[in-house]
Amino acid sequence: MRVRFSDVLNIINGKNQKQVENPNGKYPIYGSGGIMGYADSYICEPNTVIIGRKGSINKPIYVEVPFWNVDTAFGLYADKSKLIPKYLYYFCEKFDFEKLSTTVTIPSLTKANLLDIEMQLPPLDEQYRIVGVLDKVCGLIVKRQSQLNMLDELVKSRFIEMFGDPEYNTKNLPVFKLSKLCNVGSSKRIYQSEQSAAGIPFLRISDLNDRIDKGIETSELFIPFEKYTELHEQGLVPEFGDILVTSRGTLGKCYIVKKTDNFYFQDGMISWLSEMDENVTSLYIAHLFAMPDIQKQIANLQVGSTVAYLSIAMLKKLDIMLPPLETQHQYSVFVQQTDKLELAVQKSLEKLEILKKSLMQQYFG
């Protein structure tokens, strides 16, 4: 049976939160991005779906408790005699609300547009079955994501256990400037006229972030093989074990160059740590950069700057505590073992996400 939203749900308009906001309130205040505060009263009943009226209109939220919704978010309250609220939520997760947007600049929805949406509505028992299947898959996805987070925390805890807290150098390790432990530099400038439509990937800051955060090796820009060979012969290409550091935007994120890597990168935006001292490992440096101490040092070097930028001169000044090499190697072994577990969990997560996508396509088209 095909129905319109107007046949199976009511839309609850949000209201300004200022008149009801109370830090000690019992009921959450929701916007399209999540909880924004708390209130003493509520507008929406439990098991209501939130859809953004402006901004994040393609990110539905399912709320199981009474809540207040702000004026930039609609509450979709299902007629439970016809429509299971969680089934509505999964439909909304699959539906592309941006195609209904009434503006070009900021995505926006109207109540009339929402009420006119059509959906295929199976009998209640079939809705329950579909919700049960999707709940199980989504539950496993959440569990895998939680396992990845726990493995990350385990690695950080092991770091502090072995090396102490870097902020206070609790194990009284010797401290050196980064410039004493490696060469700090960047790439040779590649002009637009030297780029090509194919060849060796030329990484921008966004490409490096994709490699660090998602393990995605993509690039829209390239340099000719001949140019790369010339740079390689001059010793101007990163080698296995070197570290690339993000120097614009989110600062201090590290990528350790792999044996299989063949790329060049944008100067200024990305810094390059090479020629590591024999007493320091790349993995230790990369993981140290992820700790709060280095991030605080970077923030202090940024004082007075209007742009998030980490220069080579700033990098050279960073204080690096240096543990015994043997301890660094022991930590590397631990990280490698943890990485194997993380890879297995990540593959399981990817399979579950593919399964969910397939099921959503099957159920909702």
C-alpha positions, 0 to 999 in steps of 0.5 A, spaced: 500 500 500 502 506 498 501 512 502 502 519 503 506 522 510 499 526 511 495 519 511 500 516 517 503 522 521 503 528 524 508 534 524 510 537 530 513 544 529 519 546 533 519 552 538 524 557 540 528 554 546 530 560 550 523 561 553 524 554 556 531 552 557 534 550 563 540 546 565 537 542 570 531 541 566 528 534 565 527 533 558 532 534 552 532 540 547 533 537 540 535 540 534 537 537 527 544 536 530 542 532 536 541 535 543 542 542 544 540 543 552 534 541 557 527 544 558 522 543 564 517 541 559 516 538 552 513 538 545 514 531 542 512 525 545 516 519 545 518 515 539 518 521 534 523 522 528 526 529 528 527 532 521 531 538 520 527 544 517 534 548 515 541 545 515 542 538 516 535 535 513 538 529 511 540 526 518 534 524 521 534 522 529 530 517 532 528 519 540 525 514 545 523 520 550 519 526 550 523 532 548 522 539 546 524 540 538 527 547 536 524 551 531 529 549 525 527 542 526 520 538 525 518 532 529 514 526 525 509 523 530 507 516 527 500 514 527 501 507 530 495 504 528 498 504 521 505 506 522 511 503 526 515 509 528 522 506 528 519 503 520 518 511 519 525 512 522 529 507 517 525 510 511 527 517 513 534 515 513 534 512 506 529 518 503 533 523 500 530 530 503 535 534 499 531 533 493 525 537 496 529 543 499 526 549 497 533 554 497 539 553 494 544 556 499 541 553 505 537 546 505 530 547 507 524 543 508 517 546 508 511 542 512 507 542 506 513 538 502 514 533 508 506 531 508 506 530 500 512 525 501 509 518 498 512 511 501 510 504 500 507 501 507 506 494 508 502 491 514 504 492 521 507 485 522 511 486 516 514 493 518 515 489 525 519 484 521 523 489 517 525 493 523 527 487 527 532 485 522 535 493 521 535 493 528 540 487 529 544 490 523 545 497 526 546 494 533 552 490 530 554 496 527 554 500 533 558 494 537 563 494 532 564 502 532 565 501 539 570 496 539 574 500 534 573 506 539 576 501 545 582 499 541 584 506 540 583 508 547 587 501 549 593 504 544 593 511 548 592 507 555 598 503 553 602 509 550 601 513 557 603 506 561 609 505 557 612 512 556 608 516 562 604 522 561 607 527 555 604 533 558 608 532 565 613 527 563 612 523 569 617 518 567 622 524 567 625 522 560 630 526 556 627 532 552 629 534 545 627 539 540 624 535 534 629 538 529 634 534 533 631 528 532 629 528 524 629 533 518 623 538 518 621 540 511 616 540 506 616 538 498 619 542 492 613 546 490 609 544 484 606 549 480 600 548 476 603 548 469 607 542 472 601 538 474 598 532 469 591 529 468 595 522 470 601 519 473 603 520 480 598 522 485 599 529 487 596 529 494 593 536 497 591 536 505 584 533 503 587 527 500 592 526 506 586 527 511 583 521 507 589 517 508 589 518 515 582 518 517 579 513 512 585 509 509 582 512 502 588 513 497 585 517 492 587 524 488 584 528 483 591 531 481 597 528 478 604 529 476 608 526 470 612 520 471 618 523 469 617 529 474 616 524 479 623 520 477 627 527 477 624 529 484 626 521 486 633 522 484 634 528 487 632 525 494 626 529 494 621 524 495 618 521 502 621 514 503 618 508 507 618 510 515 618 518 513 612 522 516 607 527 513 604 532 518 598 536 516 600 543 517 593 547 515 586 546 518 587 540 523 594 541 525 599 535 527 595 529 524 601 524 522 601 519 516 607 514 516 609 513 509 608 505 507 613 501 502 608 501 497 606 509 497 608 512 490 606 520 491 608 527 491 605 532 496 603 540 496 608 544 500 606 549 505 600 545 507 603 538 509 610 538 512 615 532 512 619 529 517 625 525 514 632 522 516 629 520 523 635 519 528 637 512 530 634 513 537 627 514 535 621 510 531 616 513 526 611 510 530 612 513 536 613 520 533 606 519 530 603 517 536 606 522 540 603 527 536 596 525 537 597 526 545 594 532 548 601 535 550 603 536 543 596 539 541 597 544 546 604 545 544 601 547 537 596 551 540 601 555 544 605 556 538 598 558 534 597 564 539 595 571 535 595 567 529 588 568 525 589 562 520 590 555 523 597 554 520 603 549 523 610 552 519 616 548 519 619 553 524 614 551 529 615 544 528 622 544 529 621 548 536 616 542 539 619 539 545 619 531 544 621 526 550 625 521 548 624 514 551 629 508 550 629 505 543 627 498 546 621 501 549 619 504 543 620 497 539 616 494 544 610 499 543 611 498 536 609 490 537 603 492 541 601 497 536 602 492 530 598 486 534 592 491 536 592 494 528 591 486 526 585 486 531 582 493 528 583 491 521 579 485 522 573 489 526 574 494 521 572 489 515 567 486 519 564 493 520 564 494 512 561 488 511 555 490 516 555 497 513 554 494 506 549 489 508 545 495 511 545 499 505 543 493 501 537 491 506 535 499 506 535 498 498 531 492 498 526 495 503 525 502 501 527 502 494 
